[in-house]
Amino acid sequence: MALAAVTSALSAVQPYLSKLIIDDGLLGRNFDLLAELCAAIVALAACGFALGAVNRLLYVRVSGKILFAIREDVYAHILQLPPQFFRVRPVGDIVTRLDGDVAEIQRFSTDSVLAVVNGVLLLVFSAAIMAVMSPELTLVAACILPLHLFLRHRARRHVSESTREVRESRGVITHFLVETLGAAKAVQSAGAERWERERLGDLNQGLLRRVIRQQLVGYTLGALSSLLSHLTTAIVFIIGGWEVIHGSLTVGTLVAFTAYLARGTGSATSLMGLYTGYQRAGVSLKRVQELRDAEPMRARRGGVRVLAARSGPIRFEDVRFRYPDSERDLLENLTLNIAAGSKVVLFGESGVGKSTLVDLLRGFAQPSSGRIVLDDVDLADYDLQSVRRRIPVLETDPALFRASIFDNIRYGYFDAPAERVRDMGRKAGVEAFALSLPQGYATELGSRGVGLSTGQRQRIAVARALLSSPFALVLDEATSNLDVAAVHAMHDLIDQHLGARTRIVITHSPATVPRADRVLELRDGRIVERERVRAYA
């Protein structure tokens, strides 16, 4: 801000030097003074250049810190939101808000400060000097200002609406790209490449219409402002020219006045442009604030206990659960006791609440009533992070990241010794295929483990679960994409290394799960115990 003030002061001096050059140097036929004034203009320009470079460096650094701080804060908040939030909010929309909307907020927050400093100082300097040179012409210029303000005021609704429409359209396109590129193999398998391209074309056309409307609003506003500025300049030249012709005003004064008028008008326009910028930033701020206002997951009371790295009993005591947008309970007075170290199979129809039961167990959802007890301690008394780390879930499509095999195994356990990570890799059978790759454990995986087979991805997930020293392990349809032999091999692996830990196997095919201690069916929000038959063994 200090540098901006000095730069504005230097800029305000230059038109006055032009007046002296014309009146005292040229018309006064004083070449020495002319040379000195020209040298002064060059010196001022050089100083302005140096200060501007330093100012630009500081601006980029500060604005970058603001941008990253806002984005990191919102991102950290999003990571605390419950799974239900991500079910109803497209990922592409979230990405657009984190990228474009946060950047718009940052631009306004930093640019507006500099614009106010530069604009106000330059406007004050210019107006003061103009008033000294010609009070009459200054009054003429000031009369046009209310028209500028009225124009900005009338355009505010159109600016907000067009900006919101463009932001939303870009969010839809980003989600489309994330969704289709993440399922490129499925698109190719269905022969839907042309159809998806046409869908993208339709989305692009919709965005183009909205961008054109936004640009027309901006252009019309800028053009009308420019027209008013030219009108003001023309009136000043007419009145000032008449005074020059009649000897009441010098040529240099008129030239300098018009230069100050241009600078003052530019500053006033920039300051009024902040009003338009505020409308655009306001749209982005609302969109980002919607993310910040989403309620993060919290235990019913602050828990500090750490779940032990050993098995223990699990109890659901009269648990009821209903999604906020539902009219009926998904789980109704559900009671379930799971003995420590047992292997329990849970099956039921799709949508009956099996995965929700796991979300409740891991604190990703809160029961409407009742309680969940782990190792004879209420779940609400535990630190949720320790619960989630000690109860890993193996899913159909394991969560693997664009990183090395080694880093994927120790994801969440970043301080684990390298030898322990490799030991878990050996136990889970990762080493058998990792060492055949060019860089072994250091081999970089594609997003979600692209390039590995389903079984290989599952073994990396098992190695990560072993590394966690789990209290319990949940298999949520983890083997649904494997053949019968691979299913038995996976259960053999898990039972061998985690046989003393509680294992909850969620499946649609309970008969394929070997060595189950209990078989439970979730039906109508309640648990029904099923007798073990030979097929389950």
N, C-alpha and C positions, 0 to 999 in steps of 0.2 A: 504494500500500500504506500509506503514511503517512497519507493522508487517510482511508482506510478504518479505520485504527486509531483515529484521533481521533473519527470518526463513531460507531464502536462504543462508545467510552468515553462519549460524550455520551448515547447510547441507554441505556447501562446505568445512568445516574444517575436517569432519569425515574421508574421504579417506586419507588425509595427516596423521592423527593419526594412521591409519592402516599401513602406510609406516613406521612410527617410531616404531610401535609395532613389525613389522617383522625385520627391519634392526637393531634397537638399543636394542629392548627388547629381542626378540627370538634369533636372530643370535648373538647379543652382549652379550647374557647370563646375562642380568641385570633384575632380577625378580622385584626389587622395582620399576624400571622405567616402567616395563610391567604392574604392578598393578595400578600405577598412570595413565598411558595412558588409561587403560580399564575403570577406574573410570571416567576419563574425557569424554570418549565416552558415558557412561551411563548418566552423568550429562547433556551433550549436548542433548541427546535424550529426557530427561525429560523436559528440557527447550523448545525444539522444540514441544513436546506434548502440553505443557501448552499454548504456543503462538499459536499453530495451533488451539486449541479449541476456544480461544478468537477470532482468525481470522475467524474461521468458523461461529461463532455467528454473528459477524459484517457483514460477507458476506451475510448470509441468510437475515438479517434485511435489508441491503441496496438493495439487489437484489429483495426482496419482494416489497419494496417501489417503485422501478423502474417498476416492472411488473404491479403493481396495478395502478400506475400513468398513464402508457401508456394505459392500458386497459380502465380505467375510462375516459381518454381523448377521445379515439376513440369511446367508447360507448356513451358519451355525444354528440359527433358530429353526430353519427348515428341517435340519437333521434331528431335531427334537420332537417333530410333529408325529402324531400317531399314524398307523397304516391307513386308516380311513381317509385321511387328508389326501393321500396319493391315489386313492381309488377314484376320487371325484375330481381331482385337479390334474389335467394333462401335463406330462413332464415338459413338453415343448413350451407350454405357456409359462411354466415356472422358469425355464431357461431364458425366455425372452424378457421376463421381468428382472431376472438377475443380471442380464446383459444390457439390453437397450434402456430399460426404465431406470435402472440404477445409474447408468451413465448419464442419462438426461438430468437426473437429480443432481449429480455431481457437477455437471456443466453449469447448471443454473446457480448452484450454491457458490461456486468459485468465480464464474464469469460475472455474476451480478455484483459481487463485491468490487472487482476491478472496474466494471462498467460504471458503477456509482462513483467511485473515487475519480476515475478519469473524466467521466461525463460531467459531474458536478463542478469539479475544479476548472475544467476547460470552459464550461458554460459560464461560470462566474467570472473568470478572467476575461472571456470574450465579451460578455455583456457589459462589464465595467469599462473596458477600453472603448467599446462601441458607444457607450453613453457619453464618454468624454469627447470622442471625436464628433458625434452628431446625435444629440438627444432626439431630434425629430425622426431620423431614420430608425433609430433603435425602437421608438414607440410603434412605428409602422410594422417592423419585424415582429414585435411582441404580440400584435393583434392577431396574427395568424396562428399562434400557439394553441388557443382553445379549439380551433378546428382539428388540429392534430389529435388532441386528447379525446374529442368527441368521436373521431374516426376509430381510434383504438378501443374505446369503450363499446362501440357498436359491433365490433368484430370479435369480441371475446368469446361469445357462445359458439360461433362457427369454428374458431381456432380450437377450442376444447373438444368439440364433437369430432372434428376431422382428425385430430391427434389421437383420440381414443380409438377411433375406427381403424386407423393405420396400425396402432400398437396391437390391437386384438387380432387383426389379419396376419401380422407377422408372427404372433404367437401360434396361430393355427398352422401356419406353414412350417414353423420350427418343429411343432409336435408331429406333423405329417412326416417330415424328414427323419426325425428320431425313430418314429414307429416303423416306417417302411424299410429304412436302411438297417435297423436292428433285426428285421425279419426278412432280409434280402433272399435267403435261401427258400423261405416259404413263398415269396413272391415269384421267384423263378420256377419253383415246383408247380405252381398253379398257372404258369404261363401268363401272369398278370402284369408283365412289364409295361405293355402299351396302355393298359387300363390305368395303372398307377401314374404313368406319365400324363395321361389326360386329366386325371384328378389334380395333379400338381399344376397343370396348365390352367384349370378352372380356378384354383386357389390363387394363382398368380394374377389372373385377370381381375379377380375380386380385389386383390391388393392394389393393382394398378389403378382401378377406378377410385379407390380411396386415396391413394397417393396423389392422383391428379386433382381431386377435390382439395386436398390439403395444400398442394402447390398453388392452385388457383386462389385459394383464400389468402395465402401468404403473398402471392404476386400482386393481387388486387390491393391488399393493404399497403405493400411497399410502393406500388405505382402511384396510388393516391397520395401517399405521403410525399413522394418525389414530386408529384405535380404541384402540391401546395408549396414545397420548397422552391421550385422554379418560379412559381407565381410570386412568392415573396421576393426573390432575387430580381425579377423583372420590375416589380414596383419600386424597389430600392434604386435600381439603375435609372428608372424614369425620373423619380424625384431627385436623386442625387445628381443625375446628369443635368437636370434643369438648374440646380444650384451651382454646379461646376461652370456651366455656360454663363451664368450671371455673376460669377466670381465670389460666391459665398462659401465655396467648398473647393479644396484643391483636388487635383487628379489623384495624387498619391493617397490622400485621405479616403477617397471613394474606392480606390483599388484595395486598400488595406481593410476598409469597412466591409466590402463584399467578401474578402478572405475570412475575416472574423465571423461574418454572417454564416458562411459555409461551415466553418468549424463549430460555431454555436448551434446551428441547425442540426448538424450531424450529431453533436452531443445530446441535444434535446431528443432527437429521434432515437438515439441509442437508449436513453433513459426511458422513453415511452415504450421502446421495444422490450424493455424488461417486463412490462405489463403483459405483453403477448407471450414472452418467454415464461412468465409465471403461470399462465394458463396451460401451456404445454407441460411444464414441470409439475403442475398440480395434478394433471392426469397420471403422470408416471408415479408421483408420490402416493396417490390413492391406490394404484395397482401394487406398489411395493408394500404399502401399509397393510393391505389385505393379507399379505404373507406374514407380516410381523404380528398382526392381530390374531392369527390362528393360534389356538390354545395348545401349548406343548403338553406332552405326556408328563403327568406328575402322580406320584403316589398319594393316597388319601392323607397320609401324614408323613413327615420327613423320616425316611429310613436311613440308618447309618450302618447297620450290621452287614457283614460280608458273608455271602453264601460260601460254605466250606467246599473244598476240593475233594469231596467224598460223597458217597451216596447217602440218602436219607429218605424217609417216607414223604409222600405227597398226598395232601388231602384237599378236596373241594367240598366245602360245607355249605349246603343250601344256596348255591350260586345261581343268581339270576342275571341275565344280560340281555339288553335290547339296544340296537343301533339307534342313534338319535333320530334318524329319518324313518324309523319303522314303527308300526302300530302294534306289534306283538313281540313277545319275548322270544329270542332265539334259543336261549337256555333258560329252563324253568326249574328252580329248586333242585339243581343238579348236585348230587352228592357222590363222591368217588374217593376211595382210599387205594393208594398204590403203594405197595410195600417196597422198601429200599432194595435195590438190586434186582428187581423183577423185570420181566419183559412182557409188556402189555400191548396187545393189538387192539386198535380202535378203528372201527369201520362204520359206514353209514352212507346214505345218499348224498349226492352233491348238494352243497348249500345248507346242510343240516347243522353246521357249526363246529366241525372238527378242527379246522385251522383257527377258528375263533377261540376254541378252548386252549390252544397252544399260545395264542396272543395273550390271553388272560394269565396263563401260567408264567409268561415272561414279562408281564407288566406293560405290554403294548396296548392293553385295553383294561378298563376298570369295571368290575362287576357292579350291577345295579344294586345288588344286595348280596349278603353272604360273604364268605372270605375264603382265601386260598392259603394253605399252611405248608411250608417247606421245612422239613426237619424240625417239626413241632414249634415253628416260629411263623407268625403272620407275615405273608408276603410284603405287606405295607411297611414292615419294620426293616426290610432289607434295602440296601443300596441297589437301585435298579440295574445299574451297570454291571455289578457283580453277578446279579441273577442272570442277565442275558449272556454274559461271558461263560457262566457255568452251566447254562442249559442251551447248548448249540443246537441248531436245526439243520438237518440234511434235507435238501429239497430236490425236486425233479431236475431243476436247472440250477446248479450251485452258483453262488455269487463269486465269480472270479473276475479279476481286474487286469487291466493292461499293465502288467508288471511281470517280474520273473516268477518261475515256479516257486523258488525259495521264498520270495516276498509274499506270494499268495498263501503259502502254508502258514506263515507267521503273521498274517494279517490280523490285527487286533492284539497281537502279542509281540510287538516290535522289538522288545528288549530280550526276547528269548535267545539263549546261546545258540550259536550256529550248529553245534554238534547235536543239541536236543532237537532242533528243527529237522536235521537230516535223519535222526533216529526215528522220529515220527513218520518221516517220509518212507523209511525202510519198512516200518511196521505196517503202513497203509498200502504198501506196494507201489508207491510213487517212484521209488528209485529204480524199479525194474524197467520203466520206460524213460525216465528222466535222463539216465546215464547214456541212453542210446541217441539222445539228441546232441547236436553239435556243441552246445554250451552247458549241457547238464542241467543242474538246478538253476543256473543263471539264464537259461533260455527264456526269452521274453514271450509272454502269451498275448494273443489278441484279445480284444474286448470279449468278456464272458467266456474266455478260454477257447476262442475259435482256433481250430487246428487240432484240437484234442478230441478223442472219442468221448462218448457219454460216460463210459466206465472210468476213463482216465480222469475226467473232471471230478467224478464222484470220489475217487481215491484221494485227490488233493483236498477235497472237503473233509474227508475222514481224517486225514493227517492233521488238518487244522483243528478238528474236534478233539483228537487225541492230545494235541498240544495244550488244549484248554483245561485238562484235568477235570472233566465235567462232573457236575452233581447228577445230571441226568442228560440223556441224549434223545432227541426227537427226530424220527424219520418221517417226514411229511411227503408221502408219495415219492420217496427218494429213489425207489427202484422201478418206477412205473415204465421207464423207457429201456429197461434191461430185459434180456431173455431169462428164461428160468434158471439156467446154469449160472448166469451172472448174478441173479438175485441171491441164490444160495451162497455163492462165493462172497458176496458183499456181507450177508448176515454172518457167515463163518468168520470173516475178518473182524466184524464189530464184536461178535460174541467172544472171540478169542482175546481181544485186548480190552474190551469194556464189559466183560461178563459180570463184573461185580457192581456195575453202575446201573441205575434205572434206565430202561429203554422203552420209549413209547413209540409204537409203529403205527402211523396213520396210513391206511390203505383202502382201496376198493376191492382188493383180492386177499382176504385174510388167510385163505387156504395156502397161499404161496409163502407165508412167513413160518420159518422153522423154529422149533424150540420155544414157543410162546407159553408163558405161564398162565395168562388169562386172555380171553377174547371178549371184547366189549363192543356193543353196538350203541351208537348215539342215534336216538329216534325221538322225535317230538320234544326235543329239548331235554331229554333225560337219558341216563345210562341204563342199558339193559345187559345183564350178564348172560353170556352164551356159554353153553357147555363145550368143553374141548372135545373135538372129535378127531378121528385118526387123520383127517385131511390137514388139520392144523399143525400136526406134529412135525 
